[in-house]
Amino acid sequence: MSQNFVTNTPPSTTSGSAFATQTDDRSDALLTMHSGAVRPPYAKAGTAWLKNDGSPWVLYFYDGAQDVQLATVDPVTHVISWNLADSYDPDLAAIAGLSPTKNDQLVYRDGAWAAVPGLLSGLRNRLINPLFYVDFQAQNTGVTADARHVVEGWVLSHSNDVTTQTLSRVTGDSVPYSLRYAVTTGSDPSLAAGAYAAIETAVEGNDLADALWGTANAKPVWIAGRVMAPTTGVYCVSLCNSDNSRSYVFEVDCIADTWVDFEVEVPGDTAGTWLKNQGIGTRLRFCVAGGANFETAADAWAGGNFLVTANQANGTETNGNQYRIENVRLSVGAPVGQDWIGYNNELLRCQRYYQVHTHRLRWDQAIAGEVVGQILPMPQAMRATPTVVIDQLDAINMQSINVYGVSSYSMQIDYGGSAAGGASDYRFNVRLNARLI
């Protein structure tokens, strides 16, 4: 402990000089924070102490049974982040007839008080759609092609000899949904060196900028979640930067067909190029299998695109194999539990990357070929200027449609009718894509 140690002072055995020394120590202790790598052995219920053996420092309150995290302290930037949302008013809870847990919040919603799990005080989990709720394209029943989104922000990623592999959203165990990678037909018991299979997502650089990766002040991140593997053995998780030139791989020891919880601290990378803008800040990949070309040592940053270690099991070796993940978190500075920010907030986050809108325009034409235009604002500013795809639903007396002036905030569409003196009617879907992956 960095603070002065406070000892007992037995009156019958303590001399005047010893008493003076112990009094000075006690005064010094009162002016300093109890700190170190672990809770001090003399801590009583009500003791606050600072875990300062790493960065960031973590401030805890000992309640007599366990340590409750109060805040994190960045010793480089001198910023304190308080976890004030990890609490609730017990009197209000009693009035509302609720029994929240220590990580719940009380919120007033739909005319009544409710206990909401997790924190609403800030975006602590940096992953997009981590509970897999949002699915703009209705593809959650299964995708088979590489780089296809099963739910918003999460894709199937593979390059192997499996004939059919399917990534789908299924009922979860500890949360409503999990993602399932299934080998359907044509298993791959002997992986080629360049083969791999994974579930992948990405974090925008703006959402990871405070980690300061690529600098001398790089901060650690925590990766946590749950995995169920088809076989007993090691299944790897990896991080990499936008151009796949820096990678970090760690191992998760799995038991066949059993949910395994993991929480891993990944040190910040002081090397490489890490985007801190609207590009890819990092990719996160849950590896089902990986060939020799993608192997590296565990628990260390390395130059190159790596997915697995030499210990990685081959989850694609048998038809019917299923690999699942759920409740995945990526946080900077300190680990977090389930961090649900609410469906509407998550929907807005996802609309930064992909949007689908249905529109209809109907007008009476005075002259043949009359053009009518409208500006379509976007409910959420997109990450970048999106690509635009228009799917026609119904068209009456229509000759042309032109899209222009597309930005991350709005777009303009001009419609041209084909005959004078009649009504023109056009109904269509607009799909806007500014995804990271």
C-alpha positions in Angstrom: 0.0 0.0 0.0 1.3 3.5 -0.8 -0.4 5.1 2.1 1.1 4.9 5.6 0.1 1.8 7.4 -2.1 2.4 10.5 -1.3 0.1 13.5 -3.1 -0.5 16.7 -1.8 1.5 19.7 -2.0 -0.6 22.9 -1.8 1.9 25.8 0.2 -0.4 28.2 3.0 -1.2 25.7 3.4 1.9 23.7 6.1 4.4 24.7 5.7 8.2 24.2 8.1 8.2 21.1 6.3 5.2 19.5 3.0 6.8 20.2 4.1 10.0 18.5 5.4 8.1 15.5 2.2 6.2 15.2 0.2 9.4 15.5 2.2 10.9 12.6 1.6 7.8 10.5 -2.1 8.0 11.3 -2.2 11.6 10.1 -0.4 10.8 6.9 -2.8 7.9 6.3 -5.8 10.2 6.7 -4.3 12.5 4.0 -3.6 9.7 1.5 -5.8 7.2 -0.4 -5.5 3.5 0.4 -3.9 2.2 -2.8 -2.1 -0.7 -4.3 -2.7 -3.8 -6.4 -5.2 -5.4 -4.1 -7.6 -4.3 -1.3 -5.6 -3.5 1.9 -5.9 -6.4 4.4 -7.1 -4.0 7.2 -10.0 -2.7 5.1 -13.4 -2.4 6.8 -16.8 -1.9 5.4 -16.8 1.6 4.1 -13.1 1.7 3.1 -12.4 3.4 -0.3 -9.2 2.3 -2.0 -7.4 2.9 -5.3 -6.1 0.0 -7.5 -3.2 1.8 -9.1 -1.0 -1.1 -10.4 -2.1 -0.5 -14.0 -3.7 2.1 -16.2 -6.3 3.4 -15.7 -6.5 3.4 -11.9 -9.7 2.1 -10.5 -11.4 3.5 -7.4 -13.3 1.0 -5.3 -15.6 1.1 -2.3 -15.4 -2.0 0.0 -18.9 -2.8 1.4 -17.7 -5.5 3.7 -18.3 -8.3 1.3 -17.0 -7.1 -2.1 -15.5 -4.2 -3.9 -17.9 -1.9 -5.8 -16.3 0.2 -8.6 -16.8 3.9 -8.1 -14.7 5.4 -10.9 -11.7 5.1 -13.1 -8.8 7.6 -13.1 -6.5 8.1 -16.1 -3.1 9.1 -14.7 -2.0 10.4 -18.1 -4.9 12.7 -18.9 -6.0 13.2 -15.2 -9.6 12.5 -16.2 -12.0 10.8 -13.7 -14.9 8.8 -15.0 -17.5 8.2 -12.3 -19.8 5.2 -12.5 -22.7 7.0 -10.9 -25.2 4.9 -12.8 -24.3 1.8 -10.9 -26.7 2.7 -8.2 -30.4 3.2 -7.5 -32.6 4.9 -4.9 -33.8 2.1 -2.5 -36.7 4.2 -1.3 -37.9 4.8 -4.8 -37.4 1.1 -5.5 -39.6 0.2 -2.5 -42.3 2.6 -3.6 -42.3 1.2 -7.1 -42.4 -2.3 -5.8 -39.1 -3.2 -7.5 -36.1 -5.2 -6.4 -33.2 -4.1 -8.6 -29.7 -5.7 -8.5 -26.6 -3.6 -7.8 -26.0 -3.0 -11.6 -29.6 -1.9 -12.4 -31.0 1.6 -12.9 -34.4 2.9 -12.1 -36.0 4.7 -15.0 -39.5 6.1 -15.7 -40.8 4.5 -18.9 -44.3 4.1 -20.4 -46.0 5.6 -17.3 -44.3 3.4 -14.7 -41.0 2.9 -13.0 -38.8 0.0 -14.2 -35.5 -1.5 -13.3 -33.2 -1.5 -16.3 -30.1 -3.7 -16.3 -26.8 -2.1 -17.1 -25.8 1.5 -17.5 -27.3 4.4 -19.4 -24.7 6.9 -18.3 -22.5 6.5 -21.4 -21.4 4.3 -24.2 -19.1 2.0 -22.3 -19.5 -1.0 -24.7 -18.0 0.3 -27.9 -19.5 -2.5 -30.1 -22.3 -1.9 -32.6 -25.4 -3.9 -31.9 -23.8 -6.1 -29.3 -27.0 -7.9 -28.3 -27.9 -8.5 -31.9 -31.4 -6.8 -31.8 -31.2 -4.6 -34.9 -31.6 -6.3 -38.3 -32.5 -3.9 -41.1 -32.3 -6.5 -43.9 -34.3 -9.3 -42.2 -31.4 -11.7 -42.7 -31.2 -13.0 -39.1 -32.5 -16.4 -40.2 -29.2 -17.1 -41.9 -26.6 -15.9 -44.3 -24.1 -18.1 -46.1 -22.0 -15.7 -48.2 -18.7 -14.2 -47.0 -19.1 -10.6 -45.6 -22.9 -10.8 -45.4 -24.5 -9.1 -42.4 -26.7 -11.4 -40.3 -27.7 -8.6 -38.1 -26.5 -5.0 -38.3 -22.8 -4.7 -37.7 -22.0 -8.5 -37.6 -20.9 -10.5 -40.6 -20.0 -14.0 -41.6 -16.3 -14.1 -42.6 -14.8 -17.2 -44.2 -12.4 -18.6 -46.8 -12.4 -22.4 -46.6 -13.6 -25.5 -48.3 -16.9 -25.9 -46.4 -19.7 -26.3 -48.9 -22.3 -24.5 -46.8 -21.9 -22.6 -43.6 -24.6 -20.5 -42.1 -24.5 -17.6 -39.6 -27.9 -16.9 -38.0 -29.4 -15.3 -35.0 -30.9 -17.7 -32.5 -32.4 -17.6 -29.0 -29.7 -16.8 -26.4 -28.9 -18.2 -23.0 -28.1 -15.2 -20.8 -29.5 -12.6 -23.2 -32.4 -12.7 -25.7 -30.2 -13.5 -28.8 -26.9 -15.2 -29.7 -25.2 -15.6 -33.1 -24.7 -19.2 -34.3 -22.1 -20.3 -36.9 -23.2 -23.7 -38.2 -21.4 -26.1 -40.6 -24.3 -27.4 -42.7 -22.7 -29.4 -45.5 -19.2 -30.2 -46.9 -17.2 -30.0 -43.7 -13.5 -29.1 -43.8 -11.6 -31.6 -41.6 -8.2 -30.6 -43.1 -7.8 -26.8 -43.3 -5.6 -25.3 -45.9 -3.0 -22.8 -44.7 -5.0 -19.9 -46.0 -8.4 -21.0 -44.8 -10.3 -19.4 -42.0 -13.9 -19.1 -40.6 -15.0 -16.4 -38.2 -17.8 -14.1 -36.9 -16.6 -10.5 -37.4 -17.6 -7.0 -36.4 -15.8 -3.6 -36.4 -15.6 -0.5 -34.2 -15.5 2.9 -35.8 -12.3 4.9 -35.1 -14.3 7.8 -33.5 -15.6 5.3 -30.9 -12.2 4.1 -30.0 -10.1 7.3 -30.3 -9.8 7.7 -26.6 -7.9 4.5 -26.3 -5.0 6.3 -28.0 -3.7 3.2 -29.8 -0.6 3.8 -31.9 0.8 6.2 -29.3 3.0 5.9 -26.3 -0.1 6.5 -24.1 -2.1 3.6 -25.5 -4.7 2.3 -23.1 -5.9 -1.3 -22.5 -9.3 -2.5 -23.6 -11.3 -5.4 -22.2 -13.0 -8.0 -24.3 -15.7 -10.1 -22.7 -18.6 -12.3 -23.6 -19.8 -15.8 -23.8 -18.8 -18.6 -26.2 -20.1 -22.1 -26.9 -17.9 -24.2 -29.1 -18.7 -27.6 -30.8 -15.6 -29.3 -29.4 -13.5 -29.1 -26.3 -10.3 -27.1 -27.0 -9.0 -23.6 -27.7 -11.0 -21.2 -29.7 -9.3 -17.8 -30.4 -10.5 -14.2 -30.5 -8.5 -11.6 -32.4 -8.3 -7.8 -32.9 -6.7 -6.0 -35.8 -6.4 -2.5 -37.2 -8.0 -1.2 -40.4 -5.3 -2.5 -42.8 -4.8 -5.8 -41.0 -1.1 -4.9 -40.3 -1.4 -5.2 -36.5 -3.1 -8.1 -34.7 -3.6 -9.4 -31.2 -4.9 -12.9 -30.5 -6.0 -14.5 -27.2 -7.3 -18.0 -26.5 -10.5 -19.1 -24.8 -10.6 -22.6 -23.3 -13.9 -24.1 -24.3 -15.8 -27.2 -23.3 -17.9 -28.9 -26.0 -21.5 -27.6 -26.2 -21.1 -25.6 -23.0 -21.3 -21.8 -22.5 -18.0 -20.4 -21.3 -17.7 -16.8 -20.0 -14.5 -14.9 -20.6 -13.0 -11.5 -19.8 -9.6 -10.6 -21.2 -7.6 -7.4 -20.8 -5.8 -6.5 -24.0 -2.9 -4.0 -23.6 -3.1 -0.9 -25.9 -0.9 -1.2 -29.0 1.8 1.5 -29.1 2.8 0.7 -32.7 1.0 0.7 -36.0 -1.6 2.9 -37.6 -4.9 3.1 -35.7 -7.6 5.3 -37.3 -9.3 7.8 -35.0 -11.9 9.0 -37.5 -14.9 7.5 -39.3 -12.9 4.6 -40.6 -12.3 1.2 -39.0 -10.8 1.7 -35.5 -10.5 -2.1 -34.9 -11.9 -5.4 -36.2 -13.0 -8.0 -33.7 -13.1 -11.6 -34.9 -14.4 -14.8 -33.2 -12.6 -17.6 -34.9 -14.2 -20.9 -35.6 -11.1 -22.2 -37.5 -7.9 -20.9 -39.0 -5.1 -22.2 -41.1 -1.3 -21.9 -40.6 -1.0 -18.6 -42.4 -3.1 -16.9 -39.7 -1.2 -18.3 -36.7 0.7 -16.2 -34.2 1.7 -16.3 -30.5 -1.1 -15.6 -27.9 -1.4 -12.5 -25.8 1.0 -10.2 -27.8 0.7 -7.6 -30.5 2.2 -8.7 -33.8 2.7 -7.2 -37.2 0.4 -8.8 -39.7 -3.1 -10.3 -40.1 -3.4 -13.0 -37.6 -6.6 -14.8 -36.3 -5.5 -17.8 -34.3 -2.7 -19.5 -32.4 -1.3 -23.0 -33.2 -3.7 -24.3 -30.5 -6.9 -23.3 -32.3 -9.4 -26.1 -32.7 -11.0 -26.7 -36.1 -14.7 -26.0 -35.6 -15.5 -26.8 -39.2 -14.2 -30.4 -39.2 -17.7 -32.0 -38.9 -21.1 -31.4 -40.4 -23.5 -30.1 -37.7 -20.9 -28.3 -35.7 -22.2 -25.1 -34.1 -20.2 -22.2 -32.6 -22.1 -19.5 -30.7 -21.4 -16.1 -29.1 -23.5 -13.8 -27.0 -23.4 -10.7 -24.7 -20.1 -9.5 -26.2 -18.4 -6.4 -24.9 -15.4 -4.2 -25.8 -14.6 -1.4 -23.3 -11.8 1.0 -22.8 -10.1 1.5 -19.4 -12.2 -1.0 -17.4 -14.4 -4.1 -17.9 -18.2 -3.7 -18.1 -21.1 -6.1 -17.6 -24.1 -6.2 -19.8 -24.4 -2.6 -21.1 -27.8 -2.2 -22.7 -28.4 1.4 -23.9 -32.0 0.8 -25.0 -33.4 -0.3 -28.3 -34.0 3.2 -29.7 -30.5 4.3 -28.9 -29.1 1.2 -30.4 -31.3 1.7 -33.5 -29.8 5.2 -34.0 -26.3 3.9 -33.6 -26.9 1.3 -36.3 -28.5 3.9 -38.6 -25.2 5.6 -38.7 -24.1 2.7 -40.9 -27.2 1.5 -42.7 -30.8 2.9 -43.3 -33.9 1.6 -45.0 -36.8 4.0 -45.8 -40.1 3.6 -47.6 -41.3 6.6 -49.6 -44.3 7.5 -51.8 -44.9 10.5 -54.0 -48.1 11.1 -55.9 -48.9 14.2 -58.1 -51.0 15.3 -61.0 -49.0 16.2 -64.1 -49.8 19.4 -66.1 -47.4 18.5 -68.9 -45.8 15.4 -70.2 -42.5 14.5 -68.6 -43.1 16.9 -65.7 -40.3 16.5 -63.1 -41.0 16.8 -59.3 -38.2 16.7 -56.8 -38.0 16.2 -53.0 -35.2 16.3 -50.4 -35.1 13.3 -48.1 -33.3 14.1 -44.8 -31.8 11.2 -42.8 -32.9 10.6 -39.2 -29.3 9.9 -38.2 -26.2 11.4 -39.8 -24.4 8.5 -41.5 -20.7 7.6 -41.0 -19.9 8.7 -44.6 -21.6 9.5 -47.9 -23.7 6.3 -48.4 -24.2 4.3 -51.5 -27.9 4.4 -52.6 -30.1 1.6 -53.9 -33.7 2.2 -54.8 -36.1 -0.7 -54.9 -39.3 0.1 -56.8 -42.5 -1.1 -55.2 -45.2 0.5 -57.3 -45.0 2.9 -60.3 -47.9 4.5 -62.2 -47.2 6.9 -65.1 -43.5 7.1 -64.3 -40.7 7.7 -66.8 -37.5 8.4 -64.8 -36.0 8.8 -61.4 -32.7 10.5 -60.6 -30.8 10.6 -57.3 -28.3 13.3 -56.6 -26.9 15.6 -53.9 -26.3 12.6 -51.6 -24.4 13.4 -48.4 -24.2 11.8 -44.9 -27.2 14.0 -43.9 -29.7 14.0 -46.9 -30.3 13.3 -50.5 -32.5 14.6 -53.3 -34.7 12.6 -55.7 -36.3 13.8 -58.9 -39.2 12.0 -60.5 -40.3 12.3 -64.1 -43.8 11.5 -65.3 -44.5 10.0 -68.7 -47.8 11.5 -69.7 -49.7 14.8 -69.2 -53.0 15.1 -67.6 -52.7 12.0 -65.4 -51.7 11.1 -61.9 -48.2 9.8 -61.3 -47.6 7.6 -58.3 -44.3 6.1 -57.2 -43.7 4.0 -54.1 -40.2 2.7 -53.3 -37.6 1.7 -50.7 -34.3 3.5 -50.4 -31.4 1.6 -48.9 -28.4 3.7 -47.7 -25.2 1.9 -47.0 -22.2 3.4 -45.1 -21.1 0.3 -43.3 -17.7 -0.3 -41.9 -17.5 -3.9 -43.1 
